[in-house]
Amino acid sequence: MRCSAMQVSRIIKAPRAKLYAACLDPEMLARWRVPDKMTGTVHSFDPRVGGSYRMSLTYQHPGSGPGGKTNSDTDSFTGRFVALMPDEKIVEIVEFESDDPGYAGAMTLTTSFEQVPGGTNVTMTFEGLPPGIRPEDNEMGTRQSLARLAALVE
């Protein structure tokens, strides 16, 4: 059964434009959109509506995590940009590369940026989370990623 939707937010002390740009810069993305104990690699990146990217997250110490979705220590996925609203919202369709049916299917990831006192509220909303991904694990990894983003831009 799929989790219908979940979201994670964090207020980051940076302007919306800087955060939006960090989401569309492959070097920045590889540094922040990774949970703790993993590293990110962006293999290809075309940041336009209809454009796509391919990214891998790899455990820093193979065997130390629960195992990857693509192979024993890596999660690889492709994303397609379906909406880009500068400094407001990015909508992506994400699909994991896996033979496990628990990770199959497309998930919609919406990242929104709302100006609030003291900074920007960044909210990542996941719709259609694959059943093989526990919502609590996705939430924890997303919180860790948003903390990395904050550390890079604040």
C-alpha positions as semicolon CSV with decimal commas, in nm:
position;residue;x (nm);y (nm);z (nm)
1;M;0,000;0,000;0,000
2;R;0,129;0,345;-0,089
3;C;0,152;0,631;0,156
4;S;-0,076;0,892;-0,002
5;A;0,136;1,195;0,088
6;M;0,379;1,325;0,344
7;Q;0,567;1,647;0,388
8;V;0,867;1,778;0,576
9;S;0,942;2,147;0,636
10;R;1,225;2,355;0,775
11;I;1,277;2,726;0,808
12;I;1,613;2,819;0,659
13;K;1,774;3,160;0,712
14;A;1,823;3,237;0,344
15;P;1,624;3,407;0,069
16;R;1,394;3,202;-0,152
17;A;1,603;3,275;-0,462
18;K;1,917;3,126;-0,305
19;L;1,731;2,811;-0,199
20;Y;1,560;2,769;-0,537
21;A;1,900;2,802;-0,706
22;A;2,049;2,535;-0,473
23;C;1,782;2,294;-0,594
24;L;1,871;2,350;-0,960
25;D;2,250;2,339;-0,926
26;P;2,375;1,981;-0,969
27;E;2,688;2,038;-0,757
28;M;2,482;2,181;-0,471
29;L;2,217;1,910;-0,508
30;A;2,481;1,638;-0,473
31;R;2,598;1,800;-0,148
32;W;2,264;1,856;0,024
33;R;1,998;1,616;-0,104
34;V;2,150;1,319;0,074
35;P;2,074;1,163;0,411
36;D;2,347;1,130;0,670
37;K;2,593;0,845;0,607
38;M;2,546;0,874;0,230
39;T;2,713;1,064;-0,053
40;G;2,544;1,201;-0,363
41;T;2,644;1,194;-0,728
42;V;2,455;1,371;-1,004
43;H;2,518;1,186;-1,331
44;S;2,317;1,411;-1,563
45;F;2,114;1,728;-1,512
46;D;1,886;1,929;-1,741
47;P;1,699;2,186;-1,524
48;R;1,406;2,288;-1,743
49;V;1,043;2,187;-1,764
50;G;1,053;1,852;-1,942
51;G;1,422;1,814;-1,855
52;S;1,548;1,532;-1,639
53;Y;1,833;1,425;-1,416
54;R;1,986;1,107;-1,280
55;M;2,131;1,087;-0,932
56;S;2,275;0,820;-0,701
57;L;2,298;0,811;-0,323
58;T;2,565;0,574;-0,191
59;Y;2,630;0,461;0,165
60;Q;2,968;0,591;0,284
61;H;3,035;0,260;0,461
62;P;2,884;-0,027;0,259
63;G;2,702;-0,272;0,481
64;S;2,639;-0,006;0,746
65;G;2,293;0,084;0,620
66;P;1,978;-0,108;0,539
67;G;2,096;-0,170;0,184
68;G;2,034;0,020;-0,134
69;K;1,735;0,009;-0,363
70;T;1,943;-0,025;-0,682
71;N;2,224;-0,244;-0,547
72;S;2,364;-0,339;-0,206
73;D;2,487;0,012;-0,120
74;T;2,330;0,254;-0,371
75;D;1,996;0,417;-0,446
76;S;1,985;0,549;-0,803
77;F;1,690;0,738;-0,944
78;T;1,578;0,958;-1,227
79;G;1,378;1,275;-1,194
80;R;1,181;1,472;-1,448
81;F;1,095;1,839;-1,397
82;V;0,724;1,899;-1,455
83;A;0,698;2,252;-1,309
84;L;0,952;2,521;-1,230
85;M;0,813;2,836;-1,069
86;P;1,118;3,052;-0,987
87;D;1,168;3,110;-0,615
88;E;0,830;2,945;-0,540
89;K;0,805;2,579;-0,636
90;I;0,972;2,285;-0,813
91;V;0,769;1,977;-0,907
92;E;0,949;1,656;-1,004
93;I;0,847;1,303;-1,093
94;V;1,100;1,065;-0,935
95;E;1,149;0,695;-1,014
96;F;1,395;0,461;-0,842
97;E;1,606;0,219;-1,045
98;S;1,526;-0,112;-0,879
99;D;1,414;-0,465;-0,962
100;D;1,223;-0,473;-0,632
101;P;0,852;-0,402;-0,696
102;G;0,838;-0,232;-0,357
103;Y;1,031;0,061;-0,508
104;A;0,855;0,068;-0,844
105;G;0,643;0,350;-0,976
106;A;0,660;0,724;-1,000
107;M;0,658;0,951;-0,696
108;T;0,583;1,323;-0,715
109;L;0,818;1,547;-0,518
110;T;0,717;1,910;-0,474
111;T;0,962;2,151;-0,311
112;S;0,806;2,484;-0,218
113;F;0,959;2,803;-0,082
114;E;0,757;3,041;0,136
115;Q;0,901;3,364;0,273
116;V;0,848;3,379;0,651
117;P;0,990;3,600;0,926
118;G;1,355;3,504;0,966
119;G;1,396;3,325;0,636
120;T;1,224;3,079;0,404
121;N;1,005;2,784;0,492
122;V;1,117;2,502;0,262
123;T;0,859;2,224;0,234
124;M;0,920;1,896;0,053
125;T;0,598;1,708;-0,022
126;F;0,608;1,345;-0,138
127;E;0,306;1,193;-0,313
128;G;0,295;0,828;-0,410
129;L;0,587;0,718;-0,193
130;P;0,675;0,361;-0,302
131;P;0,551;0,099;-0,052
132;G;0,907;-0,027;0,007
133;I;1,006;0,307;0,161
134;R;0,896;0,349;0,519
135;P;0,747;0,698;0,568
136;E;0,943;0,746;0,891
137;D;1,270;0,667;0,710
138;N;1,181;0,909;0,430
139;E;1,097;1,177;0,686
140;M;1,425;1,129;0,873
141;G;1,631;1,136;0,551
142;T;1,449;1,448;0,432
143;R;1,509;1,625;0,765
144;Q;1,880;1,538;0,738
145;S;1,889;1,668;0,380
146;L;1,720;1,996;0,474
147;A;1,972;2,037;0,758
148;R;2,253;1,998;0,502
149;L;2,087;2,256;0,278
150;A;2,064;2,498;0,570
151;A;2,432;2,444;0,653
152;L;2,529;2,525;0,293
153;V;2,329;2,844;0,250
154;E;2,288;3,007;0,591
